[in-house]
Amino acid sequence: MIPFVEKTLLRLIETICLALLLALTGAVIYATTMRYLGASPSWYDEIASVLLAWLTYFGATYAVFLRQHMGFSGLVSALPRRAAIAVALFSEGLVLTYFAITGWFGYAVLRVAAYDSLLSLRWMTLDIVQSVIPITAVLMIIGTILTMPRALREVASGIDREHAEIEQAIAEAEAETRAMKADRS
């Protein structure tokens, strides 16, 4: 059940990221074209900034689900097994606490931001713009909880994912080099 929920949420976040990227691209192309024609849209700068911020937050959420955020897996894997598990649990707790605080205060900002709007699009209130903070904080908490068992299993078994990925990339590059040399012969 957990892998299904994780995969579904990952695909949803991926779709949101793609939609935001396409919207940002469309806005930039439209604004550039209109500027070239001498009719620059007044809303472009604010909307592009909002779309980029939203893309950044959802992109970070995507990285959380893939466990691609910064970490010290090499340091943790070098520790004795019990210490490594303790450090991993502590760091997971810190991450969850950080996202919970971010979500809590992000939600608190929404009440204040509801009374203000973008300058160029008066109908878009800042609570809509700022809602990305609590939304992605909740998604990051969910992503951390869903991927935590796998991460703890890796720590318990001494697997350093970063080094494993580097070794895999090196092996693939070496295989590609051997294939290219074989083709030349």
N, C-alpha and C positions, 0 to 999 in steps of 0.2 A: 504494500500500500504506500509506504513512504517513497520508494523510487518513482511510483506513478505520480504522486503529488509533486515531488521534486522536479520531475521531467516536465510536467504540465506547467508548473510555475516558471520554469526556465524558458520554455517555449513562449509563454505569454510575455515574459520580460524581453525576450529576444524580438518578438513581434513589435512590442512597444518601442524598443530601441530603433528598429528598422523604420517604423512609422515616423518617429521623431527625426531620424536622419533624413528621410525623404522629404518631410515637411521643411526642415531647415534648408536642405538643398534647393527645394522649390522656391522658398522665400528668397534665398540669396540670388538665384538665377533671375527671378522676377524683378527683384529690386535693382540688380545690376543692369538688366535690360531697360528698365524704366528710367534709371539714372542716365543711361546712354541716350535715351530718347528725350531727356530733359524734364521728366515728370517723376521725380523720386518720391516713392511712397513715404508718408510721414511715420508709419507704424513699423517700418522695417527694423530699425535699430533695437527697439524694445522687444519685438517678437523674436528676432534672431537671438538676442541675449537669453530670453526665457527658454526658447527651444534648446539652446546649447546647454543651459543649466540643467534642464530636465534630462537631456541626453546624457550628461555627465553623471547625474544621480542614478539613472536607470542603468547606465553602463557599469557604475560601481556595484550596483545590486547584482548585475549579471556576474561580475567578477567574484562576488561573495558566494554565489551559488556554485561557481566552478572552483572555488578555493584558490583563486589566482591573485589574491591580495598579498601585500607584503607580509612576510613572516620570517621566523628564524628557525626553519625546520632543520637546518644543518646543526645548529647549536643544540636544539632539543634532541635530535637523534643521537648526538654524541654523549648525552647524559645516560646514566644507568636507567633501566626500564622504569622503575617506580618513580624516580625523580622526573623522568621525561613525561610520564602520564600526569604527574602532579602539576608540572609546569604547563602542560597542554590544557588541563582542566582549568587552571587559574587564568590562562590567557583567553580561553573560551568565555569564562565568566566576565573578564574585563571587556571583551568585545560585545557581549550581550548587554552589559551595563551601559557601555558607551552608546549603543544603538537605542536602548531604552530611554536614556536621558535625552538624546538627540530627538527622538520621536516625541517625547513628552513636551519639551520646549518648542519643538517645531509646531506641535498642535496648539500650544499656548499662543504662539505668534499669530495663528490664523484668526483668532478673535480680534486682535488689534488690526490686522491687515485687512479685515473685511470692510473697513471704513475708508480705504484708500484704493485708488485704481491706477492703471497705467496712464501716462500722459496722453498718448496718441489714441488709445482705445479705452475710452471712459467706461465702457460696459464690462471690461475685464478687471475685476477687483484683484487686489494683491493676495487675498486669501486663496484664490484659484492658483495664482502663480506660485505661492509659497507652499501649497499643499503637497508638492513633491517631497518635501522634507519628511513629514510624518508618514506618508505613504511608503516611501522607500525605506525608511527606518524600520517599519513593521515588516516589510518584505525581507530586509537584511536579517532581522531577528529570526524570521521563519527559515530563511536560507541557512543561517548558522546552525539552527537547531536540527534541520533536516540533514545537513552534511556533517554534523559533529560526530555521530557514531563512526562513520567511515574514517574521519580524520583521527579519531582516538584509536581505532584499530591499526591504522598506519603507524602511529606513534608507538603503540604497544608492541608492534612487530618490528620496530626499528627501521621502517621504510621512510626514506627522505625523498618525498615526491619531486622536489626540485632537482636533486641529483639524478634521480631516475629519468626525468624528462631530458636532462642534458645528455645522459648516457644514451638514451634512445635516439636523440637527434644526431649525436656523433655516429652511432651505428648506421643510421639511415644515410648520412652523408658519405660514410665510408663505402656502403653498399652501392650508392649512386656513382661514386668515383670508380669503383671496381667495374661497374657496368659500362661506364663510359670508356674505360681503358680496354675492356673486352670488345667493344664495338669498333674501336680504332684498329684493333689487331686483325 
